Amino acid sequence: MILISGDFHANSRNELELITKSSLKKHYGPAFKTIQYHIILGDAGFLWPGNDKTDLYNAKILAARPFKTLFLGGNHEPIYGRDLKEFEQIDLGFGHPVYKIYEDFDVYYLERGFSYDIENKHLLVLGGALSIDKAFRRENISWWPGEYWTPQEEERCLELLKTDNRFDYVLSHTGPNFICKQLLSVSESAGRKLKDKVAIFNEDIDNCISFGKWLFGHWHFDRICSLSDKTYQCLYKTTLLI
C-alpha cells in the first residue's frame, strides 16, 4: 500500500504528528504493516534554507518508519532552487528514477511530468502551484520560480500523455482549476490563487487522460468532489491508503 498525505511544511504547523510511526500505527492498526511507501503531495519543505537542524530532525523521524518517503513539488519547495544533478538518481523500480535528497535518510523526490508504477498502481505525478504571497518572501530563499512549469516541461509531459494516458491515480500539489473553483468558497485570497497557470495546465491534462482518482494538497483542507467517473480529493489533515 501507499500512504498519501498533504502539505508537510517542514512540520511548521505540526503536520508531523499525523504521520509518525506511532500515530499511523494507532490510526491504521494492522494495515500499517502493509504500507510500503509514503507520498507527500507537495510543500514538503525539505532542504529549507536556514532550517538544517529541524530539517534533519524531521527526516530522522520519518526514516524511523519502515517505509520510504517520497514527495512531489509544491509551490514553497526549496528543491526548485537546487540542481537535481547534485542529488543521487536512484532506480527504485518505478519505471522512472527518483532523487535521493539526504545521504542518510530514505527521502526521495518524484519529478513532475512523469508516470511512475508504484505498488502495482500507475501514477501520473504533477506538481507546482502559484505562491500568492511572493511579495512577502525572498526569491530563492523562501519562494522559487520553479513553482511554475517551464514550457519545455509542459511540452514533455503532453508528449508523454499522447501514448501514456490511463492512470489509476493522478498526484499533484494543486488540482485542476475547475475543481479548485468547485471546492472553494471564493474569498479574495482564494480568488487570487485561482489565477494559477499550474491549475489551468492541470485542467488541460485532465481533459486528455482517464484516471480513477486525482489527489492533491495545497488548499489546507480535506474535501472530495466526484464528477462523472472521476473523483478528486484534497488532503491536508487526512491521510489515505491506496
Phi, psi and omega in degrees: 000157176244129173272131178243135175219164181272206186306140180252326175055032183054030179067025181290342179238030177064030178290338182299328183298340180278340191232017172289164179302313183294319180295316181291322177297321180292319184285317188259348179060223182302334181294342179303324183290347180273349184288124178253332182214154174236126178247125175264130188273049174092166188050044177290325177080011176295147177071022183297129181304133178077007184242029191302314184297312179293322180301312181290327176297313179300314181298322180294318179296316180294323181289344178288346177277153187276037177205163183278149176257129177239149176214152174250169186282138174258222171254309174278079190226104184302335182297339176296338179269004181248152174278119183300341179293342179281351180256149179289129178272125187242137173262107178261011179082025182266357184093341174215138184292163175238171181245126179275117190263350173232143180292323189255358185229147182275074176235126190228147179261129175266122184283134184287151177088014181232159174261148180226145175248107184232127179053044178062025176239133180269117189243139168257122181255121177248205179159174181087162177180165180282132169267113182277354183253027182302327183298338182256008182237170180249127182301133181065012173239314179226359163209158189225133180304336180294357174300333175262140178294148170280158175303326180293320178296316180298315181297317180298318180294314180296326177294318177302317187287352176293330182240343182235090191223018176236119188229149172286318181218145167252132180241125181214176177272301171260165182268184171298148188301319183292331177286319177302319179298320181291325185278347187254146160267113197284101171274178178300317180296314180296322179300321178291322178296333182283352173269056190243115182296332179291315178297323178293319176295321176301324177294320176300318179296316179306324184285347184238015179225166169240149182197163177274317184209142177246121182246135181208170180239233169077320192267354176062038169210173182239113180211156180233141176224129178243132177226124182054237182258015182245143178236137180238131182226127176262129184243140169217287179273352178261137170252164187215141173255132177234000000 
